[in-house]
Amino acid sequence: MARNKSNDKLVFSWEHPYQLNYFAHLYGKNEEVEKFLRRHCANGSLENKTHLEVFEMIEEELGFPIP
């Protein structure tokens, strides 16, 4: 699955499980990315972040390049 760049400005909605699946899928169903997203959803640090900002956080904290 390829990243849809037209979604980069959309706000990440952690309430919707399909968004977690979308991000994890872009990184090859990487469990580390999924754990990262779940942890940050639980502590509220993804609130009001755009998709691009979430990709940048993953790159900064986990070292995975933006897909």
C-alpha positions, -999 to 999 in steps of 0.1 A, spaced: 0 0 0 13 34 -9 9 66 11 -18 89 -1 -1 123 1 -35 141 -3 -42 129 33 -11 146 47 -31 176 59 -59 156 75 -60 154 113 -50 120 127 -81 105 143 -70 79 169 -107 70 176 -108 52 143 -90 18 143 -86 19 105 -62 49 108 -39 28 131 -41 0 106 -34 24 77 -2 38 93 10 4 105 4 -10 70 24 17 54 54 5 75 49 -31 65 26 -40 95 55 -31 118 46 -39 154 69 -12 166 50 14 147 17 1 160 29 2 196 42 37 190 8 48 177 -11 31 205 12 46 232 9 81 218 -29 78 213 -32 68 250 -12 97 263 -29 122 239 3 134 221 -13 127 187 -43 149 193 -47 175 166 -17 162 147 -19 160 109 -9 128 91 23 143 80 32 153 116 26 118 127 48 105 99 75 130 111 72 118 147 76 82 136 107 91 116 122 112 145 115 87 173 118 53 155 141 62 126 117 49 99 117 71 68 84 86 57 68 61 33 
